[in-house]
Amino acid sequence: MGTAVNRTTFEIRLSVNPPDYDLADWVIDPVIPEEPTRYWVSPIVGDTIELKDAAGQTAADAEYIAELKEEKKLELERNVVDVVDQHYPAHRQRLIQLEFHEARALGLTNKLAYLSQMINWVRIGAANLFVVQDTVDAASTEEEINAITIDLSSWIASDPLVSIRTAGGIID
């Protein structure tokens, strides 16, 4: 039994039967560096895993941090979108939009004011999200990025609970 490392994907497989692996795609029983795989030279040539030079490692770190930031910002966005979808599922959002456009077209100011509460609530959630995403953009280390969270509790509590049924009953 041995260890196999894919030359291009850097997948590591433990306890393998070396004859089962094509040496064009796999390195068998290499010394695996302690450094992260982003520092490895790709593809692996020969039987030795080479590390990038200092400039290559710096570039790899910058790319890694940029990817972490994008992942974190998407995670935070999903948190906000999930709350909106829980409170106002897509079919209700569409109905509220229809009621809003009809109220605007007909000049129904009370109905517009009522429906605008939900729209403004979503905008406030988005604004809070953007502030936290800006914090992610300003972070410079993995630890800083991973420590960033978004507290949605006060925003969730401020949901105006707009109802399609109530909106439909407002005629002026």
Secondary structure by P-SEA (a helix, b strand, c coil): cbbbbbcccccccccccccccccccccccccccccccccccccccccccccccaaaaaaaaaaaaaaaaaaaaaaaaaaaaaaaaaaccaaaaaaaaaaaaaaaaacaaaaaaaaaaaaaaaaaaaaaaaaaaaaaaacccaaaaaaccccaaaaaaacccccaaaaaaccc
